[in-house]
Amino acid sequence: MLSFSVSILLSVVWFLVMRAFRTFKVNTLQAVVVNYWVCVATGLLFLEHQVTDKTQLFTISWNKYAFLLGLSFVGTFYLVALTAKNVSVTLATIASKASMVIPVVVNLWVLQTTQKLFDFWNYCGVVLALVSVLLSSIKSEDQQNKKMSQTTFLLPLLVFFLNGLCDTGTNVLNYYFVKQGQEALFSILTFGSAGIGGLAMLIYSIMFQKQYFEAKSLWAGIALGVPNFFSFYFLLKALTAFNNDGALVFPIFNICIILLSALLAVVIFRENLSKLNYLGIFLSVLAIFLLAYQEIFAIH
């Protein structure tokens, strides 16, 4: 439970740093690419005792899967940015958040690693979690008045599936391949490959789109990278602690992040929440209760 709580809190920090990019006019692509390499450096620096043999990065049997997962991370980020630019910020956010239904379905009906038999109220909690995410993500200031071509119509769908596959891939790889004590190695490999993919995108933007690298992107990437690495690292440990029960972990993980991020954004950035946002926050609390009511009552 401690790993789970730390992962949620650090993810909230990550989201707040991302939100600050808008205020300080930080180039998001540049900062995110720096963030991936800061994640690698953080893992090698702070968790060196877990990666004493650096050759494992190239020889361990499942490194190719971690490499593909990392490329999926940066690919998802690119598609989210593309969707926000060409379709709408709201639709990009909803598509990425709603994708949590994919690891839930895979866990319930394929992996079947749930620690308990899901009953009617647990399933209601999953559905309510999805509804709460959608309502919490809607922003009134995002006017969806852009023309929808066939290509842009597919973008939110791609975001939905690719983001869902990233979460599912994380859970599946952690369940089948990553042994206890290898979480740092897995994190370094994943972020390293994301960094390679991101670097290719950054070089393209500099060479062909004439976007010069900004110094503040370096500091923004550092601020983003440290919490990002440890959030992912502790999420892996939390998944292991819950027997990779993605049907329980991912809904609670997502709605806790949205709940805390929304409340802190109101306090720190003076953001305005709509009635739908507040309804989503209320439903998120109810969803957590329905998903974990057996564990809550067991404590008493």
Buried (B, 14 or more C-beta within 10 A) or exposed (E): EEBBEBBBBBBBBBBBBBBBBEEEEBBBBBBBBBBBBBBBBBBBEBBEEBBEEEEBBEEBEBBEBBBBBBBBBBBBBBBBBBBBEBBBBBBBBBBBBBBBBBBBBBBBEEBEBBEEEBEEEBBBBBEBBBBBBBBBBBBEEBEEEEEEEEEBEEBBEBBBBBBBBBBBBBBBBBBEBBEEEBBBBBBBBBBBBBBBBBBEBBEEBEEEEEBEEBEBBBBBBBBBBBBBBBBBBBBBBBBBBBBBBBBBBBBBBBBBBBBBBBBBBEEEEEBEBBEBBEBBBBBBEBBBEBBBBEEEEEEE
